[in-house]
Amino acid sequence: MPQTKFQKLMFALITVIITVPCFVFYCSSYEAGGFSVEVIKNSWIFIPIEFVLAYLCEIFIGSPLSVKLALKAINPKENDHMIVETAIICATVGIMCPLMSFLATIIYNGIIAVGMNGAPLDNFLINFIPYWLQKVVLNFPFALLSQLFFIQPLVRTIFKAIFKQKDEKVENINKEQELVEAK
């Protein structure tokens, strides 16, 4: 999978592009009491905000920590690559779900509820931890299952398709260089 810093950034970008709309629609549907066209219309305003937050969290916190955690639990030399990838996905969800739920609690229950809708600030401060834990409990099963069975397989397929051509070009350049050096 990603080998270079650029590839890691692109992998995170592809992941966030797919993940953020799924989660915004999921969370908005829960808050609205069901999924509808209105939920989709009203959710688009939050996608750019959450996209930026999720991308920054993924590249600076989620990805580096999840790889470290997964490789502490699973030895890549002794296990199949699918087990290693699954461990990394699970570790990423274990880090990103509470982190993004924390940020979503600040945005939805704090900034929007208090700042825009006039809800009492003390209510938000007193209930912050329960709001946050509720979001984690509601988001975690969706996050884990969607990442394992839908999002990450799709991201990996897209990533391989994009960087396959680049890998082939590098191989061709290396072969040409070997031919030149052999002469």
N, C-alpha and C positions, 0 to 999 in steps of 0.2 A: 504494500500500500504506500502511503506517502513516504518519500525518502528525504526530500529536500525541504527547506524552510518554506519555499514557495508552494510546494505540493501540499504541505501541512496546512498552510493558509487557505489554499483552494479547497481542500477536503473539508475544512471547517466551514468555509463559505457555502459550499454545496449543501452540507448538513443543515446549516441554519436556514438557508433558502427554503428547504423542504419542511423543516421542523416547526419554525415559528408560525406560519399560517395554520398548520394543524393544531397547535396548542392554543393559539388565540381563538380559533373557532370552537375548539373543545371547551375552553374555559368560559367563553362568552355564552355558549349554549347552556352550560350548567347554570350560569347566573341568570339567564333569561328563562330557564325552565324548559328548554328544548331547542333543537336546531331548526332554523328557518332562514328564509331569504333575508329577513330583517336583521338577523344575527350576523350574516355575512356582510351586509351593507354597513352595519354599525361597527364591525370589527376592523375594517380596513384602516381606520385612523390609528389603531394601536400597533399594527404590524411593523411599520418603520421604527417605532420606538423600541419595541421588543427585539427587532432584528439587530439593531445596533448593540443593545445590552447583551443579547445572547451571543453575538459574534465576539464581542470583547471578553465576555466571561469564558467562552469556549477556548479562545486562543491563549488567554493568560492564566486561566485557572483550571477549567474542566479537562482539557486535553492533556496538559503536562501531569496533573495529579492523577488522572485516571490511568494513564500508562504506568506510572510508578506503582500505584496500588495494585493494578492487575498483574504486573510482573513480579510483585512480591508474593502474590498468591499462586501464580501459574508460571512454571518454567517453560519458556518458549522452545528450549532445546529438547525438552522431554515430551511436549504436548503438541498435538495437531494444531495447525494455524487457525482452524475454526474455533477451537477451544480458547485460544489466546484472544482472538477477535471478540468472541462472546464475553470473555472476562473484561476486556477493555470497554465494551459497550455497557455492560452492567455497572462497572465502576464509574463510567461517565454519567450514566443516569443517576447513580447514587450521589454524585457531586452536583450535577447541573439541576436536578429536580428541586432539591431544597434551596439552592441558590436562586434560581429563576422564580420559584414560588415566593421567596423573600422579597425580591424586587417587584414582583407582581402585587404583593400585598402593599408595598409602599405606593405603587402607582395607583392601583384600583381602590384600595380601602383608605389610602391616605390622601394622595394628591387630588385624585378625582372626587372621592367622596367628601373630603373635608374642604378642599380648596374650591372645587367647582360646584358641588351640590350643597354646600353649607352644613354638612354633618358636623356634629361636635367633635373637636379635636381630642378632648379627654376620652371620649368613647373609643377613638382609634388607638390612642396610646394604651389604654387599659386592655383593649382586646387585640392588640397587635399579635402577640404570640398565639392565641387561639385562632385568629384569622390565618396566620402563616401556617400553623400545623394543619389546619383544615385543608388548605391548598395543597400542601405536600401529600397528605393522605389521599386526596382526590386525584392529584396529577400523577403520582408515582406509578400506579398500575398501568395507566394509559401510556406514560412515558416509556416504561420498560417494555411493554408488549409492542408498542408502535416502533420503537427503535430496533428491537430484535427481529421483528417479522416483516416490517415494511420499510421504514425509513433507511436504516443502514444498508440493507441489501440493495435498495435503489441508489443510494449515495455511492456505494462501492461500484455498482455497475456503471453509473455515469462517470465516476472518477477513472475507472479503467478504460472506458471508451475515449475520454479526453486525453489521457496521458499515454495510451498505447501508441498513438502516432508519434508522440514525442520520444518514447523509448525506442521505437523502430528507427527514427532519425539518428539518435545517438549511436545505436548499434551499427548503422550504415556508415556513419562518420568514423567510428572506431575501426571497422573493417577496412575502409579506404585508407586510413592512417597506417594500419598494419601492412597493407599492400605497398604503400609508398616506402615504408621503413624496410620492407623485405628487399626492395630493389636496391 
